[in-house]
Amino acid sequence: MEIRSMHFKANAATALANPVLQGNLRTSKGKFVDKRRAAIADFEAEGGDFAALRDAGRDLRNLVLADLDLWLEKFEQSASARGATVLWARDGAEICRHVIDIGRRHGVKKAVKSKSMLSEEAGINQALTAAGIQPVETDLGEYILQINDNEPPSHIIAPVVHKGLDEVADLFAKVHGKPRKTEIPELTREAREVLRSHFLTADMGISGGNFLVAETGSVALVTNEGNGRMVTTLPRVHVVITGIEKVIPTLEDLSLLLRLLPRSATGQHISNYVSLLTGVKQPLDTDGPEHLYFILVDNGRADLVGSEFQDMLRCIRCGACMNHCPVYQTIGGHAYGWVYPGPMGSVLTPLYQGLDRAIDLPHAATLCNQCGVVCPVKIPLPDLMRKLREKQVETNLRPLGERLALKAWAWVASKPKLYALGTWFGVRYLNWLAGGRKTIRVLGIAPSWTDGRDFPAPQGKTFRELYAAGRR
């Protein structure tokens, strides 16, 4: 996938000016939030403690990361004992080489795919096409994007959330050459009819993996469409592409995370399909792959182990952070410019692709901490974004004027009397700019800040003035 994170500001401005996108975002806004809230309320009404569950999820993920190499070795041993082949990939290019080599080894002409964000990281579809292997996305959202000129997803759980019903109806009529349909059941049926022949004629299935179970050598897939099972059981070759951080010790640990993931992602008690896939097809099995490959991917992950950003490796890809983020809800996912949007993308993209390639993403947040509050494994996302901001300043990646302004502010803030005078003057200056209005149209000292928004005018007096008045 092309990296366009350097253009976040321009992307955001384009998104804000797109009335169709804004209408679609308003329609979808809050749906996952409401469902998550209801699912957690149901869990606690049945005697569960979701806060304690989040603590347990955090502790489990930390336990694995503390000995990640050992758990990965255990997984490789268990998977190999059950007939699978475990491969390792340093980056996206190596992922593509492995997949193409596997395809050529087995004479693959067509590969069906279920949702895999790592395949997006690697650009698998483009590599397969160049190698003469036809990739077919079978997740409904990903399929819609593929037939729409390989448009990238805008959400990790609901990749086509930025599109409306009419857009999909027009696209299906154009691509499928059938009468235009406007009812969702009719559209999904049409997609199933088109995809059915691909399932039956594909030589290889490619999937991601929500979790890898070390004790059994299994991959767990959590989906809401039956395509995942078709992709992983019908073709004679199954390739799993997943990050090295996805390993967990036991099946009991999987049950813990399955109580967190669906409730946080889609507000379900359990997803429609939970598949636990172990080993290759055995003589008495009626389905399953004859050849199973695991491609375990680094692509920047190993560098985070033991670093101040290790907490980010706890992520279980639920999407709750972006569902609750006011910035994401306003501009959608494409503005972030790479595979991962929202708060998680504002941390992962700079870490995986380089701070210099994602200058604005650590700043693409209000630091309101809604993302941190809802994260099922308690990743302190605002703290991580703040650390990235600090690194940008330390390495002179931020503009000189901004760095000097921060130094000036730090100097003033360390001198209480000067800071008090500054806040007193600042409030009155801002009120003068507001001219009696509730907002400031042009912020005099930083006019670019109000190019696309108004600045709220101060309400009342400074905190020091209110505190002093309260003591009298």
WORA-V551850 format. One line per field, one symbol per residue. ss: DSSP state (A for helix, B for strand, O for the rest). phi: phi as a letter, one per 40 degrees, with the letter a starting at -180 (. if undefined). A space follows every 50 residues. Layout:
BEGIN
ss: ???
phi: ???
END
This chain:
BEGIN
ss: OOOOAAAAAAAAAAAAOOAAAAAAAAAAOOAAAAAAAAAAAAAAAOOOOA AAAAAAAAAAAAAAAAOAAAAAAAAAAAAAAOOOBBBBBOOAAAAAAAAA AAAAAOOOOBBBBOOOAAAAAAOAAAAAAAOOOBBBBOOAAAAAAAAOOO OOOOOOOOOOOOOOAAAAAAAAAAAAOOOOOOOAAAAAAAAAAAAAAAAA AOOBBBBOOOBBBOOOOBBBBBBOOOAAAAAAAOOOBBBBBBBAAABBOO AAAAAAAAAAAAAAAOOOOOOOBBBBBBOOOOOOOOOOOOBBBBBBBOOO OAAAOOOOOAAAAAOOOOOAAAAOOAAAAAAOOAAAOOOOOAAAAAAAAA AAAOAAAOOOAAAOOOOOOAAAAAOOOOOOAAAAAAAAAAAAAAOOOOOA AAAAAAAAAAAAAOOAAAAAAAAAAAAAAAAAAAOOOOBBOOOAAAAAAA OOOOBBOOOOOOAAAAAAAAAO
phi: .ccbccbdccccccccccccccccccccdgccccccdcccccccccgcbc ccccccccccccdcccbdcccccccdcccccbgcbbbbbcacccdccccc cccccbgcbabcbccaccccdcgddcccdccgbccbcbcdcccdccccgf cccbacbbcbccbcdcccccccccccgbdcbbbddccccccccccdccdc bccabbbcacabcccbgcbbbbabbccdccccbcccbbbbbacccccbcb cccccccccccccccbgbcaccbbbbbbgcccdcccahccbbbbbcbcfh cccccgccbcdcccdbfcgccccbcccdccbgccccgacbcgdccccccc ccbhdccadcccbcacgcgcccccdcbfccdccccccccccccccgccdd ccccccccccccccbdccccccccccccccccccggccbbcbcdcacccb cbaccccdbgcccccccccccc
END
